[in-house]
Amino acid sequence: MDISQKITEDLVAAGIGFVTTVPCKQLAGVIDAVERHPALHHVPSNKEDEGMGLCAGAWLGGTKPCIIMQNTALGVTINSLATLIQFYRMPLPMLISYRGELGEPIACQVEMAVHTKALLAQLHIPAYHFHHQADVEELPRILDYTFMCSKPVAVLTDATFWGGY
């Protein structure tokens, strides 16, 4: 089973039924696997903050949500995370491609990488950084944790995890 399929199967095993995604080259395989999985309702988002609203609606409607996004747009989600997701204690696993580290070919991606972990820490959002594909073995426990404590949780997947840029 490839890594994208493994991640998708872990989402389904955790009871997640709704996934929203924002396009990302690194996450394209996962997005494709989510789109094809019959147990998942996939709604693409135009922007990450829109995705937060969709996930909140899914949760309030009785379905466990997940958002798949890129770290470079984390900044646009701050208000939605703080005043909607966190205020109403909604669990939200966030699978986030972590762009901007060593080897990044696009200079503007670096700036958000410098701030991503600090922003998550400031918001008191637990973050787990996957560097190697073996790290995905922790995903089921992270998903369980998210729903147990009713908090958003970030899973950062860097270029090394996906096999490079």
N, C-alpha and C positions, 0 to 999 in steps of 0.2 A: 504494500500500500504506500503510495507516495505521501509526502508530508501534507499537501493540501487536502487530500482525502482523509488523512488521519485527523487533522484539525476539524474538518467538517463532521466526521463521525463522533468526535469528542463533544462537539456542540450538541448534536442530536442526543447523545447518551446522557447529557446533563439536563435534558428536557427543554432545551431552547427550541422554540418554534418559529421565531421571527428574527430575521437578520436584515439589517440595512447596511449598504456598502457605498463607499465613495471610491471612484476609480483610482487605482494605484498599480503601477507596473509590478512592484514586488509582490503584491497580494493578488495578482490576477488569477493565479491558479486556484487559490482559495475561493475567490469570488465566483469563478466558473463552477467549482465543486458545489458551492452553496446554491447557485442557480439551478443546478441539475438535481439536487437532492429532493426527493418527493416529500420528506417530512419537514422541510423548511419553507416558510413563506419569505421570499426574498423581495425586498423593495429597494431598488437603487435610490440613492439620495444625490441631490445636486451639491449639497454642502454638508459639512459635519454637524453644524448646529441644527439643521433641518433633520438630520438623522437622529439626533438626541430627542427631538420632539416625537418622531415616529416610534422610537423605542419606548418613550414614556407612554404613548398611547397604547402600544402593544401590552406593556406591563399592566396598565390600568384595565385593559380588556381581558386580562387573565392569561397572557402568553409571555413566557420568558423571552426577553430580547437579547440581542448582541449587536454591536456596531463594529464594522471593519473599516478602518480609516488610516490616514497617513499622519505622522506626527507634525508635519509642517502646518497643518490647519488646526492644531490643538488650541491655539489662541482664540479662534472664533467660537470655540465650544465653552469657554470659561463661564459665561453667564448662564448658559443652559445647564451646565454641570452643577453650578452652585445653587441657582435659584429654582431649579426644577428637579433634577435627578437627586442631588444630595438633600435638599430641603425636605422632599417627600420620601426620603429613604428608599429610593428605587435601586435595586441591584442592576448593575449594567456592566457586563464584561465588554471590554474594549480591546480588540485585536488591532494593534497599531504598528504599521511599518515605521521603523526608526531610521529615518534618512538623515544624512549629514555627518556620518562618522568617517573614519579613515577610508580613503578610496572613493569618496563621494565625487562624482564628476560634475555636479551642479552646485556652484558656489553658494547660491542663495539658500540651499537646503541646510547648510552648516549652521546658520544663525539659529534656526529653530531647534536643532539638535542640542545646542548649547543651553537652551532654556527648558526643554521638554521635561526632564526629570525634576528640575526645580519647581516648575509650575505644578506638576502632579504632587510633589511633596507639600507645597504651599496649600494646596486644596485638600491635603490629607487623603490622597488617593493612593492606595498601595500599587506599586509598579513592580513587575517582574520582567527582567530583560533576558530574552532568549538569544544566545550567541550561536549555539550549536543545535542541530536538529534533534539531538538526544534530549535537549531541554523540553521538548514538547511533551515528554512523559509526565511533566508536572501540570499540564493543562487541565486534566480532569479535577485535580485537587484545587486548583485556582478557581475553576468554575463553581465547584461546590462551595468554596469559601465566599465567593461573591454573593451567592444567593442566601447562604447562611447568615451573613452579617448585613445584608441589604445595603450594600455599598457599591459604587462603581469601582472597578479594578482594571488597571491597564496591563496588557501584555505587550511589551515592546519587542518586535522582531527585527533584528538588524540585517544588513546585507550579508554578513557572514552566515547567518542562519539560512538565508535563501540561496546561498551559493555564490554571492558576489554581485557586483553592480552590472 
